[in-house]
């Protein structure tokens, strides 16, 4: 079946000497993987490798067949051209990190238009702002709503937040956050993207906050692993 849809590039790997396998999150069909023949041979390839930079927004026409795991593009073009995401070193490092996280958690081959639109809209927003230091924290916490694991923000006057239960509570159990760490995490539970742009956090605070968020993901998403790109992200933002 030939499908026309928007798509977001989640990952790509080189196959043989000249081919690419590209995993995309599509608006019409969820996760799909595509074989691109001769992508790395400029004279022979139909589609330019530049189309397939991480988290690029595409419009594609593709041949989807249920009997195979790799599909084929018929047409590809950029849906939106980023101004800064692939040229600003801080933003491109965030894209590397987020693409790895998304590659781990997006596995369904079915449409989820609200989730697709969330990713698309937030990436376009990120392309326009200068303050980049806490975008990935906000993005991940916003993502929880679409994954069905969003925290319960009621009773935030209580002294502990249980990462495993996803709620505030009165007593200290395993996986609970309290004190300074709780004050650090609390503004990001259910936050909107433009709310805390002016929030000044030290490198240590940003790292601690990200560790709590990733810990939350590990507790709630089966198979979620420590992102390898976190080391690069920490170095760039230190």
C-alpha positions as CSV (number, residue, x, y, z in Angstrom):
1,X,0.0,0.0,0.0
2,X,1.4,3.4,-1.0
3,X,1.0,5.9,1.9
4,X,1.6,9.7,1.9
5,X,2.4,11.0,5.4
6,X,4.6,13.2,7.5
7,X,7.5,11.5,9.3
8,X,10.2,12.2,11.8
9,X,13.6,10.6,11.5
10,X,14.4,8.7,14.7
11,X,17.6,6.9,13.7
12,X,19.7,5.8,10.8
13,X,22.4,3.2,10.3
14,X,24.8,2.5,7.4
15,X,24.1,-0.8,5.6
16,X,26.8,-2.2,3.3
17,X,28.9,0.5,1.7
18,X,26.3,2.7,0.3
19,X,22.9,2.0,1.7
20,X,21.0,3.4,4.7
21,X,18.4,2.0,7.0
22,X,16.3,4.8,8.4
23,X,13.8,4.5,11.2
24,X,11.0,7.0,11.2
25,X,8.0,7.9,13.4
26,X,5.2,8.4,10.9
27,X,1.9,10.3,11.4
28,X,0.0,7.6,9.6
29,X,1.5,4.3,10.9
30,X,3.8,4.9,13.9
31,X,7.3,3.4,13.6
32,X,8.5,2.3,10.2
33,X,11.9,1.4,8.9
34,X,13.1,2.1,5.4
35,X,15.9,0.8,3.2
36,X,17.4,3.5,1.1
37,X,19.6,2.1,-1.7
38,X,22.7,4.0,-2.8
39,X,21.9,6.8,-0.3
40,X,25.7,7.4,0.2
41,X,26.5,7.5,-3.5
42,X,25.7,11.0,-4.5
43,X,25.4,10.2,-8.3
44,X,23.3,7.1,-8.0
45,X,21.1,7.7,-5.0
46,X,17.6,9.1,-5.5
47,X,17.4,10.6,-2.0
48,X,20.0,12.9,-0.4
49,X,21.5,11.8,2.9
50,X,20.9,15.3,4.2
51,X,17.2,14.5,4.4
52,X,17.8,11.9,7.1
53,X,19.5,13.9,9.8
54,X,18.2,13.0,13.2
55,X,14.7,14.3,14.0
56,X,14.3,15.9,10.6
57,X,10.7,16.6,9.7
58,X,9.8,15.0,6.4
59,X,6.9,14.5,4.0
60,X,7.1,11.0,2.4
61,X,5.4,8.8,0.0
62,X,6.2,5.2,0.8
63,X,5.3,1.6,-0.1
64,X,4.2,-0.1,3.1
65,X,3.7,-3.9,3.1
66,X,2.7,-5.9,6.1
67,X,4.8,-8.8,5.0
68,X,8.1,-7.1,5.4
69,X,10.0,-5.2,8.1
70,X,11.8,-2.8,5.8
71,X,9.9,-0.6,3.5
72,X,10.8,1.8,0.6
73,X,10.4,5.4,-0.1
74,X,8.9,6.5,-3.4
75,X,9.2,10.3,-2.7
76,X,10.8,12.3,0.2
77,X,11.0,16.0,0.8
78,X,11.6,18.2,3.9
79,X,8.4,19.2,5.6
80,X,10.2,22.0,7.5
81,X,13.8,23.2,7.3
82,X,15.3,23.8,10.7
83,X,17.2,27.1,11.2
84,X,19.4,26.0,14.1
85,X,18.8,22.5,15.3
86,X,21.4,20.8,13.1
87,X,23.9,23.7,13.2
88,X,24.0,24.8,16.8
89,X,26.2,22.4,18.7
90,X,24.1,22.5,21.9
91,X,20.9,21.9,20.1
92,X,22.3,19.1,17.8
93,X,23.6,17.4,20.9
94,X,20.1,17.5,22.5
95,X,18.7,16.0,19.2
96,X,21.2,13.2,19.5
97,X,20.1,12.4,23.0
98,X,16.4,12.7,22.3
99,X,16.6,10.6,19.2
100,X,18.2,7.8,21.2
101,X,15.5,8.1,23.9
102,X,12.7,8.1,21.3
103,X,14.3,5.1,19.5
104,X,14.0,3.2,22.8
105,X,10.4,4.1,23.6
106,X,8.6,4.4,20.2
107,X,7.9,0.8,19.0
108,X,4.3,0.7,18.0
109,X,3.4,0.4,14.3
110,X,0.2,2.3,14.7
111,X,-0.9,5.9,14.4
112,X,-0.7,8.2,17.5
113,X,-1.4,11.6,16.0
114,X,-1.3,13.5,19.3
115,X,2.1,12.1,20.1
116,X,3.4,12.8,16.6
117,X,2.1,16.4,16.8
118,X,3.7,16.9,20.2
119,X,7.1,15.8,19.0
120,X,6.8,17.9,15.8
121,X,5.5,21.0,17.6
122,X,8.1,21.0,20.4
123,X,11.0,20.5,17.9
124,X,9.8,23.5,15.8
125,X,9.5,25.5,19.0
126,X,13.0,24.4,20.1
127,X,14.4,25.6,16.7
128,X,13.2,29.2,17.5
129,X,14.5,29.7,21.1
130,X,17.9,30.6,22.4
131,X,17.8,29.2,25.9
132,X,18.5,25.5,25.3
133,X,19.6,24.3,28.7
134,X,16.4,22.7,30.0
135,X,14.5,21.8,26.8
136,X,15.3,18.1,27.0
137,X,14.1,18.0,30.6
138,X,10.8,19.7,29.6
139,X,10.4,17.5,26.5
140,X,10.8,14.3,28.4
141,X,8.4,15.3,31.2
142,X,5.8,16.4,28.6
143,X,6.2,13.1,26.8
144,X,4.9,11.2,29.8
145,X,1.4,12.4,29.1
146,X,1.4,10.7,25.7
147,X,2.9,7.5,27.0
148,X,0.3,7.2,29.8
149,X,2.8,7.6,32.6
150,X,2.3,11.2,33.5
151,X,2.8,12.1,37.2
152,X,0.0,12.8,39.5
153,X,0.5,16.4,40.6
154,X,-2.1,16.5,43.3
155,X,-1.1,16.9,46.9
156,X,2.2,18.6,46.0
157,X,2.3,20.0,49.6
158,X,3.4,16.6,50.8
159,X,7.1,16.2,51.5
160,X,7.9,13.2,49.2
161,X,7.4,12.4,45.5
162,X,7.5,8.6,44.8
163,X,9.1,8.1,41.3
164,X,7.7,4.5,41.1
165,X,4.2,5.4,42.1
166,X,4.3,8.8,40.2
167,X,2.7,10.7,43.0
168,X,3.3,12.8,46.1
169,X,3.0,11.1,49.5
170,X,3.5,11.8,53.2
171,X,6.1,9.0,54.0
172,X,9.5,8.2,52.7
173,X,9.6,4.9,50.7
174,X,12.0,3.5,48.1
175,X,12.4,5.7,45.0
176,X,11.2,8.8,46.9
177,X,12.5,12.3,46.2
178,X,12.5,14.9,48.9
179,X,14.2,18.1,50.1
180,X,16.2,20.0,47.5
181,X,15.8,17.4,44.8
182,X,12.0,17.6,45.2
183,X,12.1,21.4,44.9
184,X,14.2,20.9,41.7
185,X,11.8,18.4,40.2
186,X,8.5,19.9,41.2
187,X,8.3,22.7,38.6
188,X,8.8,20.2,35.8
189,X,5.9,18.0,36.7
190,X,3.2,19.0,34.2
191,X,5.1,22.2,33.1
192,X,4.4,24.0,29.9
193,X,7.3,24.7,27.6
194,X,7.5,28.5,27.9
195,X,7.0,28.5,31.7
196,X,10.6,28.1,32.9
197,X,12.8,29.4,30.2
198,X,14.3,31.9,32.6
199,X,14.9,29.3,35.3
200,X,18.6,29.4,36.2
201,X,20.0,26.0,37.1
202,X,23.6,25.0,37.6
203,X,25.2,22.2,35.6
204,X,25.0,20.0,38.7
205,X,21.3,20.8,39.1
206,X,20.5,20.1,35.5
207,X,22.3,16.7,35.7
208,X,20.5,15.8,38.9
209,X,17.2,16.7,37.4
210,X,17.9,14.7,34.3
211,X,18.9,11.7,36.4
212,X,15.6,11.8,38.3
213,X,13.6,12.1,35.0
214,X,15.5,9.2,33.4
215,X,15.0,7.2,36.7
216,X,11.3,7.8,36.3
217,X,11.4,6.5,32.8
218,X,13.3,3.4,33.8
219,X,10.7,2.6,36.5
220,X,7.7,3.1,34.2
221,X,8.9,1.9,30.7
222,X,9.9,-1.7,30.2
223,X,13.3,-2.1,28.5
224,X,14.3,1.6,29.0
225,X,18.1,1.8,29.3
226,X,20.6,4.4,30.2
227,X,21.1,6.5,27.0
228,X,24.7,6.2,25.7
229,X,24.6,9.8,24.4
230,X,24.1,11.1,27.9
231,X,27.9,11.3,28.3
232,X,28.2,13.6,25.3
233,X,25.3,15.7,26.5
234,X,26.8,16.1,29.9
235,X,30.1,17.2,28.4
236,X,28.6,19.8,26.1
237,X,26.4,21.3,28.9
238,X,29.0,21.1,31.6
